């Protein structure tokens, strides 16, 4: 198979990106074939070669529609509901809407009747969530939305929350109804399903079942009634009974009974809560939270809508720095009804699926069900059922210490047997992302955290780090390669220890180089080649020589220190600094950034100077130059006493001090005698 590159998403070299809002693009898959899908031309324009995408089937369960067993079991499958895989785009034909992948064999089977969508997945190096990160809400008409999916080569930094509350399957709207009690006409008013025109039952919430067991659509013939659409809550029958709660891993609660004042002889239960998919043949699927059922309303009253379910979050990252923020895929709590009307149920929690190697600061996750609304008769009478808890699925083998909370709670009222039920929601571990045709394989400079760095030719380069691979079948084998030609050609096996997760070049680099990592899974079924790290090599700085040494007498000024050659190499742009020392050991920086240096004060002690030059990744310190300061000459005295002679006579030879009594200077003395006739002018 061809080598694949991870991270080619218009980022250039890695940089920290600020993200928020909706970062994904969505397309409804109209047809699917080996290695390609067909979408509309307008939606195809959102994708490009090299993109990473998520292919996911949102629905596709067929249910039994007979009364008494309506929606309680997975009766048939259309494709693989909840199945997903990450792929890479090979080509896009906007004219035809064909999007072709680098793999022509899928991990799962898909059927577009079950609403398959294609989600563009951005790849970041170190994104910072600066405002709430969310998704486009699920839209059953377009068959798209409800999913947030990102891949992060290094670290996901959360300075804001990730929130997909209510982005899942739709809760049912409240509708008008005649308010007839179920009893005594149970055969007519107490059925599990009715068509959309029936006016004595609320509508069902949306769930993963939109077909019956033979593939016929449930809508409009089964749009209303107390039976659940597997994970969509049932509608309240009769006189304003409550809507059932939606479900996911946790089951939804039934809606409250009919209005007891009018149906006091035998008020019947409200809509049935959705079933838990745990233990079913679709329990490994990833789903939106089920929408809740609703009720009916008399004229002038308000039946509250059923709550929407929570959305789906997929994050594949090397590490997460959550800063005590939350990833939330909760559902929507239903509002209360007003007047002669029943309340909607609470939607179910969605799904949060995370793959990460490290968690750096506190993280909270929730995929909780929502509360049902209450009616004027309270929760028991006409109130909506609580929604079921969702799914939290982590790559860790156990609860990470810094995951401070992970909740998949049912809403209130809770289903029987109550909040201790294992069907409340599911917290799973050892998640392995389904990457098809590529591995999570990202490399970077340990120093910069990016795919670009620089080094001087006379300095050993440090470490190149790579993510722990994800996808394929572990264990993985590594091979680091190097090229001095380009980012795409001329690669050979890197010298030294080149078969580990990380790599350190064993010697100095003499020229600009590109390093990449080849990862193979067990058996070599998948080979993935990372995008390369570019190490720009600057030649070490030359000709950093200054002058000149000088010897001064105490209190004299020195000449300017000047370069004795033209500085070369580095990157051609030079920055200078000067330092001084009085012992040639400890140096102090001077406030000078010029090529030459002139000390402005008279010298009183011997001083050494040196110049630093930096250019690109290179730095150099010149040999030091010594300015020698001699002590002043002392004890220069004439020892002979004053003499008085006649004109024309010769005075006695004068004697003066000499070493060692005479001191100072360099201890080598040269003498000059002067005379004056007036003790003022000397010659």
C-alpha positions, 0 to 999 in steps of 0.5 A: 500500500502507498505510504501515507502522511499524517498531518497534511492539513494546511498547517505548514509547519506546526504552530499553536492554533486557537480553535472554537465553534464548529471546526468540522465539515459534514456531508451526507453520503448518498452512495458508497462503493469500494474506497469511495463515497458519493456526496453532493457536489456542494458538499464535496467542495468542503474536502480536499486530497490529504484530508482526514475524514470520519465515516460514520453510520448514525442509524440503521436498526430495524425494530418490531412494530407489533403491539407489546414488543414495539421497539424493544429489541434490535430486530434487524440491521441495515449496515452497521449502526454506530460503526465508524472509521477514520480514513484519508482522502485521496482525491475529490471530484467536485463535479461528480461528488466522488470522494475517493480514499487511500484505502478501498477496503472498509473496516465496517459495512455501511448502508446509506439507508442508515444515514451515513455521513462523512465528517472532515477531521482537522489535524492540529499540532497544539491547538488551544480551545479559546472559546466553546468548541462544539459541532453542527447539531444533528439534522435528520433531514440532511442526515448530518451533524452531531459529531465533533472529531479532531486529531491532535499531533501534540497537545490539546490545550483547553482554555474553554469547554467542549460542549455538545449538549443537545446536539444529538437525536431530536426530541419530539415536539409537543402536539395538540390532542383530544385528551381522551383517556386510554381506559375504557377504550384500551384497544383504540387508545392504548397502542404502542404506535399510531400514524402521524394523523392520530390525535390522542397520543404524543410523538416519539423521539428520534433514535437509532431505529428509523426502520421496521424489521423489514426495512420500511421507514417508521415515519409517518406510520409509526410516528406517535404512541407509547412504544419506544423507537429503541433509543427514542422515547415513546409518546404519551398516550391518552389524556396528557401522559408524559413522554418517555426518556431517550436512551443510549447506554443507559435506559430512559424512564417511562413518562408519568401517567395520564391525568388522574382527575379525569382518568381516575378509574385506571390512568395509564402510563406515559410513553416508554423510555428507550432501551439500553443498548448495552448487551445488544449486538450494537453495544460497540457502536458509538451513538448520539443520545436518543431524543425523548418522546413528548405528549399532547396538549389541550387548546391554550395549553403547552405540552413541552417538547422532548429533550434532544440527546447529546452529541458525539465527541471523538478526540485523538491526541498525544496529550490533553491539558484540560485546565479543569475544563469539561468535555460535555455531551449531555442531553437537553432537560425538558421544560415543564408543561403548562395547563392541560398538557403532558411534559416531554421526557429528557434526552439521553446522554451522548458519547465521548470517545477519547484517545490520549497518552497523557493527561496533564491537568484536571479534566471533567467529562459528562454524558448525562441524561436530562430530566423529564419535564413536570406537568401541573400534576407533578412528575408522576402524573403527566411528567416526562421520563428522565433520559438515560446516561451515555457513553464515555470511552477512554484509551486508558486502561483505568480511570486516570488520576487527573480525570476528576469526574466522568459521569454518565448519569440518568436524568430524573425521574430515573428508570426502574430499578433506579440510579444503581442500575448498571444500565445507567450509562457506560464508562469504558476503557482500552479504546482503540481508534479505528484508523483505516490505512494510516496510523496516528504517527506525528513527529516533532522537535523536542525543543520547539514542539514543531516540525521545524527547528535549526541547529549550528553545524558545530553543535549536536542536535537534540531529540526528535520525538514521536507520538505513540502510534494509534490504529492498526494492530500493535505492536509497532516497529519504527524506522527513522529516515533522513534526507539532505535533499528535500522533504519528499525525496532522498530519504535513507535510514538515519544513522545511529539508534533509528528503531525507537519511538524517539530519535537523537542524531548521533553526531553534528549535522553538517547540512540542512536535513529532513527527518521522518518516522516510518511506522509499521503495525504488526505484520506490516499490514499498515505502513505509515510515514510521518510528515518530516521535521526540517532541521535547518543547519547553519554553518558555525560562525567564523572570523569572530576576531577582535583587536587590538591588545593594548598596554596603558598607564593607569588613568589612560583611555584605550583605543577602540576595539575593532573586528580584525576580520569579516564575520562569516556563516550563520544565517548572514544576519548577526547580532553582537554583544560585548563582555568584560572581565577583570580576571578573564574568568567571570565576564559581565555583559556590557550595554553594547550591541555594535560591531566595535566597542569603545570604552568611555572611561579611563582605565584603572585596572587590567581588563579583558574584553570579548565579543559574542556573535549570534546568527540563526542557530549559531553563537560564537565568542571571540578570543579575549583581548587584554587591555593591560593597565600599568600602575603609576610610577612612584618614588621618582625622587632626586636624591642629591641635595640642592647646590649653589655654584658660581657662574661657569662652574660645573655642579656635582652629578645629580643622583636619583632613585632607581629600582627597586625603590623606584616602582610602577609601570612595567618595572623597566625604566627609561630616563629623561632629565629636564632643566629649567631656569625659572622652575616653570619652563622645562627643557 
